Amino acid sequence: MILKKEKASHGILEDLDARNHNWNLIEQPFHFDEDLGEYVNVSKFWDGMKNGKIYTVEFNQFSVTPNPDGIKKDDNEGLVVIPSTASEANRDDYDKIGLFKSIDVNAYVDEDDIYHITAIKGDGRFKSDGTNGDVYVMSMVGYQKKYSDDEVWGISYSDTMHPEFEPLHEAVMIDGRIRPYLLHAKYIAGINPKDGKLASISGVPAEYAAMSHNDQITKFKSKGTQYSGKTTHDDYYVQLMVWLKYATTNSQSVLYGATSAYYLQYTNKVAENGVNRVIITNDQASNLLIGSTVSIGDYTGGSSSTDRQAAVNYNLANRVLVTEIEDVGGGNSAVYVASDTFDTTLNTTITTYPYNSGYCDSVLGRDGSPVNPLSGKEPFIINGIEIMIGGYEVIQNLIIQNNATDNRIDVYVNYDASTYATSITSAYTLAGQIASTNNVWQYISEIDMPQDHSSVILPIATDASSSTGFADGLYSNPPSTGGTRVWLSLGRLSLGAHTGLRRVNGSSALSTSYWHILGRLSATGRSKGV
């Protein structure tokens, strides 16, 4: 690779920017530059971990067997990972391999789409609370080769450009330069109290107010046109890590997420004044987790509602953390929350909501959940990325169109966040189609990953079950309904077995917002597509 000159304020890229004649940094090692306020020569940090090995996972086609389990091949064979918890750091062979290593950092993307690392966890500068900017997970640029025939399909992944391999498209800037590393938002999008903008930081509620596909375009652009909501690149990376590390297409069999057993609402049993707790039965309290997110509401003088959008569920304390659960006798427990004090009545309720960001910060590894990764109650982290917190995540660069003319459901993609729109414009490209389920949930049995759109994963057949194929649900309209729809990935608290990394709800309008429609900051909004 030919090295070009560097723009000093950007640090070093693998393909350096030729707009400044300062060559001094090129000869320096990876380090923090006090004058620039960032790390420079970050590529050298990752170069030292490359080994040239090839890590492959291979699956049978659904027509051969519906079993979701695959096999690890090449240098992936024999590698083991067991999700960790807050009390136990379990085996993770991948954390010793540079290609799979991930590091929490403070970072930003500049107006030229170049990444900057301003702090690394453990260096004394790093902050997770937003006071030093957004928190991303940094990892090595990878190269992949996909293959498929009538019997099997698979993916090979390496830190080296072997024959027939190509870089992950998120690593390729729109002008063709290769980034020196990858960045993925560590947390769900919440409001940074420092500037009031959407951010990837720990310790804030997941923002759902005005978080439709259309609203997110405006909200993320307020950080700069180089920013985006979650893209197919972000979605694909997480999926790739699960496929390679766990060799299964059923993500819930290894990391379940807060999607099954945590859609709860209980009524207070003892009226009190000036407290920050509710009293519920011991059995009810045993279902709640310390550190999870709840709201306290009271419907005295009005109607009760289980709808988390209704103010009667959060008018006393809105999306606060459970801090303590205390047995108070008589078969009851007090559930304390981190909030100002309030008065309770026999109409006061406690209701679970999608988790605040940072719940998984206590996990003693890069994969896992604090208590039990398979409980259905908790988010999890994969390669350090916290996900499945109990709400959908909009994939911002996709628009679904119910094509009545051709009787199919088309999916359009846009790889330039600066041209995102609230309808399908010339900036969008047809990536392919998804199956129609005629307004019912069906399980995905087959996917398409178009050659020209390597991060787009399209569910094209729905003959599976909750334990076969991809074991995740697809909900789409008949094409005859017409109109555009938002791509809602993952799922909300109550959806159970339908919900995993490949689940898609394709039935809501682009303008729809609700308590379970969430977003995620992306640094990949302006990356290569085709």
VENFENDA-V591376 format. One record per residue. N is the residue number from 1. RES is the residue in one small letter. PSI is psi in radians with two decimals (999 if undefined). NEAR is the number of other ideal C-beta (glycine too) atoms within 12 Angstrom. D_FIRST is the distance of its C-alpha to the first C-alpha in Angstrom with 1 decimal. Layout:
n = {N:N}
res = {RES:RES}
psi = {PSI:PSI}
near = {NEAR:NEAR}
d_first = {D_FIRST:D_FIRST}
This chain:
n = {1:2:3:4:5:6:7:8:9:10:11:12:13:14:15:16:17:18:19:20:21:22:23:24:25:26:27:28:29:30:31:32:33:34:35:36:37:38:39:40:41:42:43:44:45:46:47:48:49:50:51:52:53:54:55:56:57:58:59:60:61:62:63:64:65:66:67:68:69:70:71:72:73:74:75:76:77:78:79:80:81:82:83:84:85:86:87:88:89:90:91:92:93:94:95:96:97:98:99:100:101:102:103:104:105:106:107:108:109:110:111:112:113:114:115:116:117:118:119:120:121:122:123:124:125:126:127:128:129:130:131:132:133:134:135:136:137:138:139:140:141:142:143:144:145:146:147:148:149:150:151:152:153:154:155:156:157:158:159:160:161:162:163:164:165:166:167:168:169:170:171:172:173:174:175:176:177:178:179:180:181:182:183:184:185:186:187:188:189:190:191:192:193:194:195:196:197:198:199:200:201:202:203:204:205:206:207:208:209:210:211:212:213:214:215:216:217:218:219:220:221:222:223:224:225:226:227:228:229:230:231:232:233:234:235:236:237:238:239:240:241:242:243:244:245:246:247:248:249:250:251:252:253:254:255:256:257:258:259:260:261:262:263:264:265:266:267:268:269:270:271:272:273:274:275:276:277:278:279:280:281:282:283:284:285:286:287:288:289:290:291:292:293:294:295:296:297:298:299:300:301:302:303:304:305:306:307:308:309:310:311:312:313:314:315:316:317:318:319:320:321:322:323:324:325:326:327:328:329:330:331:332:333:334:335:336:337:338:339:340:341:342:343:344:345:346:347:348:349:350:351:352:353:354:355:356:357:358:359:360:361:362:363:364:365:366:367:368:369:370:371:372:373:374:375:376:377:378:379:380:381:382:383:384:385:386:387:388:389:390:391:392:393:394:395:396:397:398:399:400:401:402:403:404:405:406:407:408:409:410:411:412:413:414:415:416:417:418:419:420:421:422:423:424:425:426:427:428:429:430:431:432:433:434:435:436:437:438:439:440:441:442:443:444:445:446:447:448:449:450:451:452:453:454:455:456:457:458:459:460:461:462:463:464:465:466:467:468:469:470:471:472:473:474:475:476:477:478:479:480:481:482:483:484:485:486:487:488:489:490:491:492:493:494:495:496:497:498:499:500:501:502:503:504:505:506:507:508:509:510:511:512:513:514:515:516:517:518:519:520:521:522:523:524:525:526:527:528:529:530}
res = {m:i:l:k:k:e:k:a:s:h:g:i:l:e:d:l:d:a:r:n:h:n:w:n:l:i:e:q:p:f:h:f:d:e:d:l:g:e:y:v:n:v:s:k:f:w:d:g:m:k:n:g:k:i:y:t:v:e:f:n:q:f:s:v:t:p:n:p:d:g:i:k:k:d:d:n:e:g:l:v:v:i:p:s:t:a:s:e:a:n:r:d:d:y:d:k:i:g:l:f:k:s:i:d:v:n:a:y:v:d:e:d:d:i:y:h:i:t:a:i:k:g:d:g:r:f:k:s:d:g:t:n:g:d:v:y:v:m:s:m:v:g:y:q:k:k:y:s:d:d:e:v:w:g:i:s:y:s:d:t:m:h:p:e:f:e:p:l:h:e:a:v:m:i:d:g:r:i:r:p:y:l:l:h:a:k:y:i:a:g:i:n:p:k:d:g:k:l:a:s:i:s:g:v:p:a:e:y:a:a:m:s:h:n:d:q:i:t:k:f:k:s:k:g:t:q:y:s:g:k:t:t:h:d:d:y:y:v:q:l:m:v:w:l:k:y:a:t:t:n:s:q:s:v:l:y:g:a:t:s:a:y:y:l:q:y:t:n:k:v:a:e:n:g:v:n:r:v:i:i:t:n:d:q:a:s:n:l:l:i:g:s:t:v:s:i:g:d:y:t:g:g:s:s:s:t:d:r:q:a:a:v:n:y:n:l:a:n:r:v:l:v:t:e:i:e:d:v:g:g:g:n:s:a:v:y:v:a:s:d:t:f:d:t:t:l:n:t:t:i:t:t:y:p:y:n:s:g:y:c:d:s:v:l:g:r:d:g:s:p:v:n:p:l:s:g:k:e:p:f:i:i:n:g:i:e:i:m:i:g:g:y:e:v:i:q:n:l:i:i:q:n:n:a:t:d:n:r:i:d:v:y:v:n:y:d:a:s:t:y:a:t:s:i:t:s:a:y:t:l:a:g:q:i:a:s:t:n:n:v:w:q:y:i:s:e:i:d:m:p:q:d:h:s:s:v:i:l:p:i:a:t:d:a:s:s:s:t:g:f:a:d:g:l:y:s:n:p:p:s:t:g:g:t:r:v:w:l:s:l:g:r:l:s:l:g:a:h:t:g:l:r:r:v:n:g:s:s:a:l:s:t:s:y:w:h:i:l:g:r:l:s:a:t:g:r:s:k:g:v}
psi = {2.36:2.22:2.30:3.07:2.82:2.50:2.00:-0.59:-0.10:-0.23:-3.06:2.36:2.83:-0.66:1.76:2.59:2.27:1.08:0.12:2.48:0.46:1.80:-0.05:-0.69:-0.41:-0.64:-0.11:2.69:3.02:2.19:2.97:2.20:1.97:-0.62:-0.74:-0.39:0.57:2.92:2.44:2.80:0.70:-0.52:-0.56:-0.56:-0.82:-0.57:-0.59:-0.19:-0.04:2.49:-0.08:0.04:2.83:2.18:2.05:2.49:2.45:2.39:2.62:2.56:2.59:-0.56:-0.37:-0.85:2.43:-0.06:2.22:-0.16:2.38:-2.88:2.56:2.37:3.02:-2.35:-0.07:-0.31:2.29:-0.15:2.45:2.42:2.35:2.15:2.45:3.00:-3.04:-0.25:-0.19:2.15:1.85:3.04:2.34:1.62:-0.44:-0.44:-0.24:-0.04:2.19:-0.70:-0.52:-0.10:2.53:2.56:2.30:2.32:2.77:2.32:2.91:2.88:2.26:3.14:-0.26:0.23:0.42:2.41:2.54:2.26:2.01:-0.26:2.66:2.34:2.22:-0.10:0.02:-0.24:-0.45:2.37:2.38:-0.11:0.10:-0.20:-0.27:0.47:-2.96:2.67:2.14:2.85:2.09:2.39:3.02:2.55:2.28:2.78:2.43:2.76:2.17:2.57:2.73:2.51:-2.90:-0.33:-0.75:2.89:2.67:3.01:2.31:2.46:2.40:2.88:0.11:2.52:1.44:2.88:2.38:0.04:2.77:2.69:2.64:2.33:-0.44:-0.38:-0.16:2.08:2.83:-0.56:0.09:-0.21:2.57:2.22:2.70:-0.21:2.99:2.62:2.28:2.36:2.26:-0.55:2.81:2.70:2.24:3.07:2.20:2.03:-0.30:-0.67:-0.02:0.21:2.78:2.48:2.89:1.61:2.85:2.54:0.36:2.68:2.61:2.16:2.24:-0.20:2.15:0.94:0.59:2.94:-0.83:-0.74:-0.64:-0.53:-0.86:-0.75:-0.77:-0.56:-0.39:-0.32:-0.26:2.57:-0.22:-0.16:2.75:2.89:3.13:2.37:3.01:-0.52:-0.79:-0.75:-0.77:-0.70:-0.81:-0.78:-0.74:-0.74:-0.71:-0.78:-0.83:-0.75:-0.53:-0.13:0.87:2.59:-0.02:1.53:-0.55:-0.26:-0.24:-0.60:1.88:-0.83:2.93:1.29:0.12:-0.97:0.37:0.52:1.46:2.57:2.23:2.66:2.37:2.51:-0.27:2.13:2.38:2.78:2.49:0.84:2.96:0.86:2.85:2.77:2.14:3.06:2.78:-0.71:-0.73:-0.79:-0.54:-0.31:-0.22:2.62:2.36:2.34:-0.16:2.99:2.27:2.86:2.62:2.25:2.93:2.26:0.35:2.21:0.02:-2.88:2.55:2.81:2.44:-0.08:2.04:-0.20:-0.37:2.34:-0.41:-0.23:-0.14:0.28:-0.13:-0.71:2.13:1.96:1.22:2.89:2.48:2.13:-0.48:2.55:2.11:2.25:2.11:0.21:2.92:0.36:0.21:2.79:2.60:2.24:1.98:2.55:2.75:1.59:3.01:2.86:2.76:2.92:2.43:2.68:-3.06:0.02:0.16:2.44:2.73:2.25:2.33:2.56:2.92:2.53:2.52:2.71:2.57:0.05:-0.61:0.14:-0.36:-0.10:2.34:0.90:-3.06:-0.16:2.49:-3.05:2.72:-0.69:-1.03:1.92:-0.22:0.18:-0.39:0.03:-0.32:2.62:2.98:2.92:2.51:2.08:0.58:-0.09:2.12:2.24:2.94:0.97:-0.02:0.18:2.78:2.70:2.13:2.30:1.86:-0.52:0.19:2.54:2.27:2.39:2.13:1.85:1.63:-0.55:-0.80:0.06:0.94:2.91:1.91:2.64:2.18:2.53:2.60:2.18:0.23:1.79:-0.44:-0.24:0.28:2.55:2.94:0.14:3.01:2.00:-3.06:-0.23:-0.18:2.54:2.43:2.08:-0.50:-2.76:2.80:2.85:2.64:2.29:0.09:0.83:0.56:2.78:2.28:2.72:2.37:2.22:-0.37:2.51:2.81:2.30:1.61:2.42:-0.67:-0.07:1.31:-0.22:0.03:2.17:1.94:2.13:2.06:-0.11:2.61:1.14:0.20:-2.99:-3.03:-0.16:0.12:2.91:-2.27:-0.11:0.38:2.72:2.66:2.31:2.03:2.87:2.87:2.44:-0.49:-0.30:-0.40:3.09:3.00:2.72:2.72:2.55:1.85:2.01:2.84:-2.35:3.05:-3.14:-0.56:0.09:-0.19:-2.34:-0.35:-0.37:2.17:-2.90:-0.43:0.05:2.42:2.22:1.96:0.61:-0.07:2.59:2.72:-0.37:0.04:2.28:2.62:2.99:-0.42:0.14:1.94:3.11:3.02:2.29:2.51:2.45:0.09:0.26:-0.36:1.41:2.98:2.48:-1.62:999}
near = {13:10:19:20:21:32:25:24:23:38:41:45:39:33:26:31:30:18:16:19:15:24:16:17:33:23:14:21:18:24:22:27:26:11:13:25:19:34:37:36:32:40:36:24:28:33:23:16:26:23:20:19:26:31:40:31:38:30:38:27:24:30:18:18:18:26:24:35:23:30:22:30:24:23:26:32:19:14:28:19:34:25:40:30:26:25:15:20:19:23:19:31:24:37:30:16:31:28:38:38:30:39:36:40:41:39:41:34:35:25:17:24:37:36:43:38:47:33:29:29:27:12:19:11:22:29:25:34:24:29:21:30:34:49:47:45:42:40:44:39:41:45:33:37:29:32:20:20:14:10:15:22:28:32:40:33:41:34:34:27:24:22:11:13:25:29:34:39:40:43:40:32:34:25:18:16:32:31:46:38:45:48:47:44:51:46:47:50:47:44:32:32:15:17:15:15:26:45:44:50:40:35:32:35:40:45:41:39:24:21:40:30:43:29:32:45:36:25:36:41:26:20:34:24:22:30:42:45:49:48:46:47:45:48:42:43:45:47:40:41:45:42:41:42:39:39:33:32:43:37:41:39:27:31:47:38:53:50:42:28:28:40:30:35:33:30:29:35:28:24:19:24:13:12:26:27:37:46:34:38:26:22:14:25:31:20:26:36:35:25:33:41:48:49:39:47:41:33:27:20:10:14:15:21:21:22:23:34:22:22:20:29:35:35:25:36:36:28:39:34:32:40:22:20:29:19:18:23:12:13:15:24:30:31:46:29:39:25:27:14:17:28:24:33:26:19:25:39:38:44:47:44:44:49:46:40:46:33:43:46:28:25:36:23:33:37:40:44:43:32:31:27:37:25:27:33:37:43:48:47:44:46:45:41:47:51:54:49:48:50:48:48:51:53:49:50:47:48:39:47:34:31:29:17:11:15:15:25:41:33:39:36:41:39:38:30:36:22:25:39:24:23:21:27:15:12:22:27:26:27:36:29:28:41:35:32:29:20:18:17:28:32:37:43:36:32:36:25:31:27:17:19:31:36:41:39:42:38:45:32:25:34:21:34:23:27:20:26:37:47:37:47:40:45:35:40:30:22:27:17:22:20:26:32:38:42:46:43:46:48:42:38:39:28:34:26:29:34:48:46:45:42:43:48:39:48:31:28:27:33:22:29:28:27:36:36:44:51:50:52:52:46:48:44:42:40:43:31:34:21}
d_first = {0.0:3.8:6.4:9.5:13.0:14.7:17.9:19.9:21.9:19.1:17.5:13.8:11.5:8.1:7.5:10.2:13.2:14.4:18.1:19.1:19.1:19.4:16.8:19.2:17.7:14.3:16.1:18.4:18.5:19.0:22.4:24.8:25.1:28.7:28.4:25.9:27.7:24.7:22.2:19.0:15.8:16.7:13.3:14.2:17.4:16.0:13.5:16.6:18.3:16.0:17.9:16.4:19.9:21.1:23.8:26.0:29.1:31.4:34.5:37.3:38.0:41.0:43.1:42.7:43.6:43.7:42.8:39.9:38.7:35.7:34.4:31.4:29.6:27.0:25.9:27.7:31.0:33.4:31.7:34.3:34.5:37.8:38.0:39.2:42.0:43.1:45.2:43.2:39.6:39.1:36.8:33.2:31.0:27.9:28.1:27.0:23.8:20.8:19.8:23.4:24.1:25.0:26.0:28.3:27.2:28.5:25.9:25.8:23.9:24.1:25.0:21.4:20.7:18.8:19.9:21.7:23.2:26.5:28.0:27.6:30.7:32.5:31.3:34.6:33.0:32.5:35.1:35.7:38.5:36.8:37.6:33.9:32.5:31.3:30.5:27.5:26.2:22.6:20.7:17.4:15.2:16.3:15.6:18.8:20.6:24.2:26.9:30.5:33.6:37.4:37.6:34.6:31.6:28.8:25.3:22.8:20.5:17.7:15.1:12.7:11.7:14.5:15.9:17.7:16.3:15.0:14.2:17.5:18.1:19.1:15.6:14.5:16.0:18.1:15.9:13.0:11.0:10.5:13.0:12.8:16.0:18.9:22.3:25.6:29.0:31.0:34.3:36.3:36.7:39.7:40.9:39.7:43.0:41.2:40.4:41.9:38.7:37.2:35.0:33.6:35.8:38.3:42.0:42.7:44.3:42.2:42.7:44.5:46.5:45.2:42.1:42.3:39.2:40.4:41.2:37.8:36.1:38.1:38.0:34.3:33.7:36.0:33.1:30.9:29.7:26.4:28.4:29.7:32.0:30.8:28.5:27.9:24.5:26.6:29.2:26.8:25.1:28.5:29.7:26.8:27.5:31.1:30.6:28.3:30.3:33.8:33.6:36.0:36.2:39.2:37.7:41.2:41.9:39.6:39.2:42.0:41.8:44.7:45.8:49.0:51.5:51.1:52.7:55.8:58.5:61.6:64.7:66.0:69.3:70.6:70.9:70.0:69.6:66.9:64.6:61.0:61.7:63.2:65.4:64.8:65.8:64.3:63.1:61.3:59.8:58.5:56.2:54.5:51.6:51.3:48.4:48.5:49.1:52.5:54.6:58.3:60.5:64.2:65.9:69.4:71.0:68.6:67.3:65.0:61.7:59.0:56.6:54.0:53.7:57.4:58.1:61.0:58.4:56.7:59.2:59.9:56.5:53.3:50.4:51.1:50.4:53.0:53.6:56.5:58.8:62.3:65.2:68.2:70.8:72.7:69.8:67.7:64.5:63.3:59.7:58.5:55.8:53.9:55.7:58.5:62.0:63.7:66.9:67.0:69.6:70.2:68.0:65.0:62.0:58.8:56.0:52.5:49.5:45.7:44.5:43.5:39.9:39.4:41.9:39.4:38.4:40.8:39.1:38.3:35.1:32.2:34.2:37.9:40.9:43.3:46.3:45.7:42.6:44.9:47.8:46.9:47.7:44.5:40.9:38.2:34.8:31.9:28.9:30.7:31.1:34.8:36.0:39.1:41.3:44.1:42.9:40.9:37.5:36.8:33.6:33.2:30.9:33.2:36.6:39.0:41.3:44.5:44.7:48.4:48.0:45.9:47.2:43.9:41.9:38.7:35.7:33.7:30.4:28.8:25.2:25.9:28.3:29.4:31.1:32.8:36.4:39.7:39.9:37.7:36.4:34.1:31.2:31.8:30.8:32.9:31.1:34.1:37.4:39.1:42.4:45.7:47.9:50.8:51.0:51.1:48.8:47.4:45.0:41.6:41.4:38.4:35.2:32.8:29.1:28.2:25.2:24.2:25.0:23.5:25.0:28.4:31.0:34.2:37.5:39.1:42.0:44.5:46.4:45.6:47.5:46.9:45.9:44.3:41.2:39.3:42.6:41.9:43.8:43.2:45.7:45.5:48.1:49.5:47.6:50.9:50.9:48.3:46.3:43.1:42.5:40.2:38.0:39.4:37.4:38.9:42.6:45.4:47.7:50.3:48.4:48.3:47.1:45.7:43.0:39.7:36.0:36.5:39.7:39.9:42.7:42.5:45.9:45.8:45.6:42.6:45.1:46.3:46.3:48.1:48.1:45.8:43.1:40.4:36.9:33.7:31.3:27.8:24.5:23.1:25.3:22.7:20.0:19.0:21.9:21.9}
